[in-house]
Amino acid sequence: MLKTIACIVGLAVPVLCVAGRVTQMSYIGCYIDGETRDMKGLSGVSKIGQFSTSGIAVSSASMTHELCSSVCSLGGFPYFGIQLSEQCMCSTSYGSLGAASETDCNRFCTGNGASKCGGMWRNSVFALTYPKKQYFEQSQRPTQTVESIHSTYWTSAARTDIECMGLCEASAACQAVIFSGQQRLCHLLRFAYPPASLGSTDGDFFARG
């Protein structure tokens, strides 16, 4: 299923919209989680857009497969897992603690009662694939930001915006750039939302499609 924006609407609940990259989502299976955690892609991230994290997962009372995939696509993660109906985790790998019975993933998603979203210490794991043909789209810089104890960007010299986007395209860890033509600097972002620390930085914003 292809999507670019996930919006979940509930009674007396604000609309949640996450503008993520275009992806194709496919179910892999039910997998064991534990104290060491199997899916750690959001480790250290305290906030991504409008969502606060528990240090490992984004939780939402409106969680769906589409919402979790949109959140994880902001970081270009190839996998996501949902646990206990509402906890969304992103990762570059899965299955370190082994597979579980499908019957263990028996909780329904808080945002969609027709879909399963893991169980107690069990992740419903999905794969995300992105278009092979890379493209970048220029837009206004998102007002949403990422907060993390780890740096979520790095900076390189670049003479043009094309050169800046080329640096991003060459790195799977890069999801967007802020190009400052005056300073000839390219800020390469690990998420499609910029870090709060770059809030006052001038430049044009480009995100992977």
N, C-alpha and C positions, 0 to 999 in steps of 0.2 A: 504494500500500500504506500503510495507516494503522498507526502504532505510537506508543507512548509510552515504552517502555523497551527498550533493546537489551542483551541479555545473551549473551555468547559464552563457551562452556565448552570447554576443551581438556584433554587429559590432562596432569595435573601442572601445570596452569596455573590461577591463581585466576580466579574468575568475574568478568567485567568487566560491570558494569551502569551504564548512563548513563541517567538519567531526563531525557529531553528533552521538548519540546513535541510535541503531536500534529501530524503532518505528512503530506503526501502527496508521495511521491518519484517523479520521472520522469527518465529518461535523456535527455540532450540530444545528447552526442556526444563525440568525441575532439578535444582541443585542445592546441595547442603551449604549452609553458612554456619559460622561459629564465632567464638570470641576473637580469633585472629582475623576474621572477615575475609571473604573470598573476593569481593569486588570493591576496590579501594580507590577508584579514580577521583573521587571528590574529597579524599583525605586532606585535611588542612583548609579546605574551603569552608568559610563560615556563612557566605551568602552568595547566591548566584541569581541575579535579577531580583524579582520580588520574593524569592524563596530563601529562607534561612535554612541551614543544614544542621544536622546533629553531629557534624564532624566526619560523617561518612555517607549520609543519605539526605535526600530532600523528601520531606513528608508533606502530604496535602490531603485534605478531606475530600478533594475532587480528583484523586489520582486515577489515571487511565493509562493504558499502554501508550497511547498517542502523546499524552502529556509527558510521561517519563522519557519517551524517545526524543521529544523536542528539547527537553532539558539537556539530555546527554549529547545531542547533536551539536549543541553550542560549544562543546569541547572536542567535537570530532571523534568521540569514543565509538569503537566498533561494537560494544556490547552494553546492554543495560539489564538490570534485574529489579524486580519488584517483590517486596516482602511484606507480610502482615497487612495486606490490602492497600497500604498507602506509602510505604517507604521505597523511594526510587534511588537506585545505586547505578553508577556508571563505571566502566572498566575497560582496560585494554586486554583483559583475559578473564577466564571464568573456569570453574570446575576444579580448583585446587584441593577442595575438600571432598570431592566425589559427587556422583549423581545421586538423586533421591527418587523415590517412587512418585509417579505423577499424582497419586492420591494424596501425597503430602502437601502439594500446592493446592490447597482446598479453600483458600480465602478469596472472596470476591472483591473486586476493586471498589474503593469508596466512591469513585466517580462513574462506575459502570457496573451495575449488578449482574450483567450478563457475561463478564469476563473474569478470569481467574488472575489473582495477583499474589502468588506465593502463599506462604504459611508461616508457622512458627519456626524460625531459623531455616527457612526454605525460600529460595529465590526462583521465581519464574523468569527464566533468562531468555533474552531475545538478541538477535544479531541486527546490526545496522549496516547497510551498505550505502555508499555514496556514489553519485554519478562519476563515471570514469573520466569524462570530459570536464576539466576544471574551468571554472569561470569565477570572476569576482564582480561584485555589484557595489557601486558607490552609493552611499546613502548618508543621511544625517547621522551623526554619532549617537548611538543609543543612550538614552538617559539611564537605563539599567546598567549596573556595574557588577563586578565580581570582587569579593573580599576574601583574602586567603592569607594564611601565615607564610605561604611560599610565594615567590614571585610568579606572576602569571604573564609576564612579557619579557622580551629581551630586545635590545636596540642594535641596529646596524647602520652603517653609512649607506646612503642611496641617493643617486643624482636625480632620478625621476620616479614617478609613481609606478611606472611599468617595471622598473628595476626592483622597487620595493615589493610589488606583488609577486615578482619572480622569486624573490627570497622566501616569501611565504609559501608559494607553491612547491618549493623544493623541500619543505619540512612538513611532515605529517602532523607535527605538534602545533602548527600555526593555523589559526582559523580566521584571522582578520588582521588588518594593519591600520595604523595611523601614520600617514606620510606627511612630514613637515618639509615642504619644498624650500622654505626660507633657510632652514637649518640643514637641509639635505640629510635628514634622519628618518629611518624607518623603524617604527615600533611594531614588533611582531607579537601578536596576542594569542595566548593559548586558548582563550575562549572568544566567542563572537561578541561578548560584552567586554568593554575595556575595564581595567582595574581602576578603582577609585583614585589611585595615586596619579593617574594620567588625566584627571578631570580638567585641569587647567592647561593642558598641552594643546597647542594649535596644530592643525593638520587635517587632511582629508581622510575619511574613514572608508575602507573597502572591506567587505566580508566575502568569504567563499560562498558560492551558491550551492 
